[in-house]
Amino acid sequence: MSDHETFELDATRLACGVTLPSLTLAYKTYGQLNADKSNLILYPTSYGAQHSDIDWLIGPGRILDPKRYCIVIPNQLGNGLSSSPSTLPEPFRHGRAPAFSHLDNIAAQKRLLDEVFGVTRIALIYGWSMGGQQALYWGALHPDRVARICVTCTSARTSPHNALFLEGLAAALKTDAGWNGAWFTDRPVRGLQAFARIYAGWAMSQAFYRDELWAGAGFTSREDYILRAWEGNFMRRDPLDLLSMIATWIASDISDNAVFRGDLEAALGAITAPTIIMPSTTDLYFTQEDSRRETALMPNAELRPIHSDWGHRAGNPQHSPDDAAVIRQAVEELLAH
């Protein structure tokens, strides 16, 4: 039995120019929408994640409180629940899937809010990593629909260094013997293992491994942490879905559309909602300096770094209560106004 709902869109033209005969947006709702529909929080998913991977922070006394707010997690396109290479009908399977963009994610989410929830203004958009990218797209393209934004470890435009990291992941996955140049003829176990080990090295800081912080999260050794937290995670996913989300991430740029025509300064300037940008001081690919430069161009934004040794995962601190407390405070402050 499914633990989520689906919103079925009819024939949909994607930003890449391809028209799909149908598009599915999977989503999960936590809490109740109030009478005037003013308490909806949108919480998009991050790379490789589905709603059940990131809903740990929803609950009384946690970062997002379902007793006070209606929290909706839309699964991004490509993640295996919403339309993805692994779910598309022929002729879109086997390496011929269209490129999904955050423009497509935002368009589908907007229709979900309009047609299913009847919500015209979002109380808060909260997002980590690729979820934060979607939040900034919302803020730039639909400023009248967004009351507040809180994002952790993310960017408005994927940096060249971040893109290189992602290209390396894709290259490692494609070294598997099952890759035929367009799709995988066999499940790429060795490719996924290499993918996971590279990701683990980039996602966590040097201090995380030096000081063996994995022990506090219930792992018995560094190898146990890599096998269970990283290989185990990515082995659950379809490899073409992983490549699809990498392509979406690399292309992420809130100014790459007909509204802003590549003018990032104008796109950042259009985000008028009160916003807190929270980079991790030890994130190796969404760096604090990149966030500082982007935040400076936003008229109503505050840069509030998370001082942590958990690297990129400081923005998704399931095993780091101190980092979770910092994020919870930022969300509470935004929602108090």
C-alpha positions in Angstrom: 0.0 0.0 0.0 1.4 3.4 -1.0 2.2 5.9 1.8 1.8 8.9 -0.5 -0.5 10.4 -3.1 -0.1 11.2 -6.7 -1.1 14.1 -8.8 -1.6 13.2 -12.4 -1.0 15.9 -15.0 -2.1 15.5 -18.5 0.2 15.9 -21.6 3.0 18.2 -20.4 5.6 20.1 -22.4 8.9 20.2 -20.4 11.4 23.0 -20.4 13.7 20.9 -22.7 11.0 21.0 -25.4 9.8 17.3 -25.0 6.1 16.7 -24.5 5.3 13.8 -22.2 1.8 12.2 -22.7 1.4 12.4 -18.9 3.3 13.5 -15.9 3.1 12.2 -12.3 3.9 14.2 -9.2 4.1 12.1 -6.1 3.6 13.9 -2.8 3.0 13.4 0.9 1.0 15.6 3.3 1.6 16.0 7.0 -0.8 18.0 9.2 -4.0 19.8 8.2 -4.6 22.8 6.0 -6.4 25.5 8.0 -9.6 27.2 7.0 -8.0 30.1 5.2 -5.3 27.9 3.7 -2.5 30.1 5.1 -0.5 27.5 6.9 1.0 25.4 4.0 4.8 24.7 4.1 6.3 23.3 0.9 9.3 21.0 1.5 10.8 19.8 -1.8 13.1 16.7 -1.9 16.9 16.7 -2.2 19.1 14.6 -4.5 18.4 10.9 -4.4 15.8 11.3 -1.7 12.1 10.5 -1.5 9.7 12.0 1.0 10.3 9.2 3.5 14.0 9.9 3.6 13.6 13.5 4.7 10.5 13.6 6.8 12.4 12.8 10.0 12.4 16.5 10.7 8.6 16.7 10.7 7.0 16.3 14.1 6.0 18.2 17.3 9.1 20.0 18.6 11.1 19.3 15.4 12.0 21.7 12.6 8.6 21.5 11.0 5.6 21.1 13.2 2.6 19.3 11.7 0.3 20.3 14.6 0.6 23.9 13.4 1.3 23.6 9.7 0.2 21.6 6.7 3.5 20.3 5.3 3.6 19.0 1.7 6.6 17.2 0.4 6.6 17.0 -3.4 8.9 14.4 -4.8 11.1 15.9 -7.5 11.0 14.6 -11.0 13.5 11.9 -11.5 13.5 10.5 -8.0 11.7 7.3 -8.8 8.3 8.2 -7.3 7.4 11.2 -9.5 7.9 10.7 -13.2 11.4 9.4 -13.8 13.4 7.5 -16.3 12.6 4.3 -14.4 8.8 5.0 -14.6 8.4 6.5 -18.1 6.8 4.5 -20.8 8.5 3.7 -24.1 9.9 5.4 -26.1 11.3 7.4 -23.1 13.1 4.5 -21.3 16.6 3.1 -21.7 18.6 6.3 -21.8 16.2 8.3 -23.9 14.4 10.0 -21.0 14.0 13.8 -21.4 15.9 16.2 -19.3 14.0 17.3 -16.3 14.5 20.9 -15.1 13.6 22.6 -11.8 11.3 24.7 -14.1 9.4 21.5 -14.6 9.4 20.8 -10.9 8.1 24.2 -10.0 5.4 24.1 -12.7 4.1 20.8 -11.5 4.2 21.9 -7.8 2.3 25.1 -8.7 -0.4 23.1 -10.3 -0.6 20.8 -7.3 -1.1 23.7 -5.0 -3.6 25.4 -7.3 -5.7 22.3 -8.2 -5.4 20.0 -5.2 -4.9 22.3 -2.2 -6.3 25.6 -3.5 -3.4 27.5 -1.9 -2.3 30.7 -3.5 0.4 31.8 -1.0 2.9 29.5 0.7 3.6 30.2 4.3 7.2 28.9 4.0 9.3 27.0 1.5 11.9 24.9 3.3 14.6 23.0 1.4 18.0 21.4 1.7 20.4 21.0 -1.2 18.4 20.4 -4.4 15.3 21.1 -2.4 16.7 24.5 -1.6 17.3 25.1 -5.3 13.6 24.5 -5.9 12.8 26.9 -3.1 14.9 29.7 -4.7 13.3 29.0 -8.1 9.9 29.6 -6.4 11.1 32.8 -4.8 12.4 34.2 -8.0 9.6 33.2 -10.4 6.6 33.5 -8.1 7.5 36.1 -5.5 3.8 36.9 -4.9 3.2 33.3 -3.9 5.9 32.9 -1.3 5.8 34.4 2.2 9.1 33.1 3.6 12.0 30.9 2.5 14.5 28.9 4.6 17.2 27.0 2.7 20.2 25.0 3.8 23.4 24.0 1.9 22.2 25.1 -1.6 22.6 27.6 -4.4 20.7 29.7 -6.8 23.1 28.6 -9.6 25.2 25.5 -9.6 28.8 26.6 -9.4 31.5 25.3 -11.8 33.2 23.4 -8.9 29.9 21.8 -7.8 29.2 20.8 -11.4 32.7 19.1 -11.7 31.9 17.0 -8.6 28.6 15.9 -10.2 30.3 15.1 -13.5 32.7 12.9 -11.5 29.9 11.0 -9.9 28.2 10.4 -13.3 31.5 9.3 -14.8 32.1 6.8 -12.0 28.7 5.3 -12.4 29.2 5.0 -16.2 32.5 3.1 -15.8 30.4 0.1 -14.9 30.6 -2.7 -17.4 26.8 -2.6 -17.8 26.9 0.9 -19.3 26.4 0.7 -23.1 26.7 4.4 -23.8 23.0 5.2 -23.4 21.7 3.0 -20.5 22.6 0.1 -18.3 22.2 -3.4 -19.7 22.7 -4.9 -16.2 22.4 -3.4 -12.7 25.7 -1.5 -12.2 26.6 -2.8 -8.7 30.3 -1.9 -9.0 29.4 1.5 -10.5 27.0 2.3 -7.7 29.6 1.2 -5.1 32.1 3.6 -6.6 29.5 6.3 -6.9 28.6 6.0 -3.2 32.2 6.1 -2.0 33.0 9.2 -4.0 29.8 10.9 -2.7 30.6 10.0 0.9 34.0 11.7 0.6 32.5 14.9 -0.7 29.4 15.1 1.4 31.1 15.0 4.8 33.9 17.2 6.0 37.5 16.2 6.7 36.9 16.8 10.4 33.9 14.4 10.3 36.2 11.5 9.4 39.2 12.6 11.4 37.1 12.9 14.6 35.1 9.7 13.7 31.8 11.5 14.1 30.1 8.6 12.4 30.4 6.8 15.8 27.8 9.1 17.3 25.3 8.2 14.6 25.5 4.5 15.5 28.1 3.1 13.1 30.9 0.9 14.3 33.6 1.9 11.8 34.2 4.2 8.9 33.6 1.2 6.5 30.4 0.4 8.3 29.3 4.0 7.8 30.2 3.9 4.0 28.4 0.6 3.4 25.2 1.3 5.3 24.8 5.0 5.0 26.0 5.5 1.4 26.1 2.3 -0.5 22.9 1.1 1.1 21.2 4.3 0.2 22.2 4.5 -3.5 21.7 0.8 -4.1 17.9 1.4 -3.5 17.8 3.8 -6.5 17.6 3.2 -10.2 20.9 4.3 -11.8 19.2 6.2 -14.7 17.2 8.1 -12.1 20.4 9.1 -10.3 21.9 10.3 -13.6 18.7 12.2 -14.4 18.8 14.1 -11.1 22.5 14.9 -11.6 21.6 16.5 -14.9 18.9 18.6 -13.2 21.3 19.6 -10.5 24.1 20.6 -12.9 21.6 22.7 -14.9 20.1 24.4 -11.9 20.1 28.2 -12.4 17.2 30.4 -11.3 18.0 32.9 -14.0 18.1 30.4 -16.9 14.6 31.1 -18.2 12.6 33.5 -20.3 11.9 35.8 -17.4 15.5 36.6 -16.4 17.4 35.5 -19.5 20.6 34.5 -17.7 20.7 37.6 -15.4 21.4 36.0 -12.0 21.6 39.4 -10.3 18.1 40.2 -11.5 16.7 36.8 -10.5 18.2 37.0 -7.0 16.8 40.6 -6.7 13.4 39.3 -7.5 13.3 37.1 -4.3 11.5 39.5 -2.0 10.3 37.1 0.6 12.1 37.2 4.0 14.8 34.5 3.5 17.4 32.8 5.6 20.3 31.2 3.7 22.1 28.6 5.8 25.3 27.2 4.3 27.4 24.8 6.3 30.9 26.1 7.1 32.4 22.8 6.0 30.3 22.0 2.9 32.7 21.1 0.2 30.5 21.9 -2.8 27.8 24.4 -1.7 30.4 26.7 -0.1 29.8 29.5 2.3 31.5 32.0 0.0 29.2 31.1 -2.9 26.2 31.6 -0.6 27.5 34.9 0.7 27.8 36.2 -2.9 24.2 35.2 -3.7 22.7 36.4 -0.5 24.2 39.8 -0.9 22.1 40.2 -4.1 18.8 39.3 -2.4 17.0 42.3 -0.9 15.5 40.6 2.1 17.8 37.8 2.9 20.1 36.9 5.8 23.2 34.7 5.6 23.3 32.5 8.6 26.0 29.8 8.4 25.7 26.5 10.3 29.0 26.1 12.1 29.4 22.3 11.9 31.8 19.5 11.1 29.1 17.5 9.3 29.8 19.0 5.9 26.9 19.1 3.5 24.9 16.9 5.9 24.8 19.8 8.4 21.8 20.9 6.3 20.0 17.6 6.8 21.1 17.0 10.4 19.3 13.8 11.2 22.1 12.7 13.5 23.4 16.1 14.6 21.0 17.6 17.2 23.1 20.8 17.5 22.7 21.6 13.8 19.0 20.7 13.9 18.5 23.2 16.8 20.2 26.0 14.7 17.9 25.3 11.7 14.8 25.0 13.9 15.5 28.4 15.5 15.8 30.0 12.0 12.5 28.4 10.9 10.7 29.5 14.1 12.0 33.1 13.7 10.8 33.3 10.1 7.4 31.9 11.0 7.0 34.2 13.9 6.8 37.2 11.5 
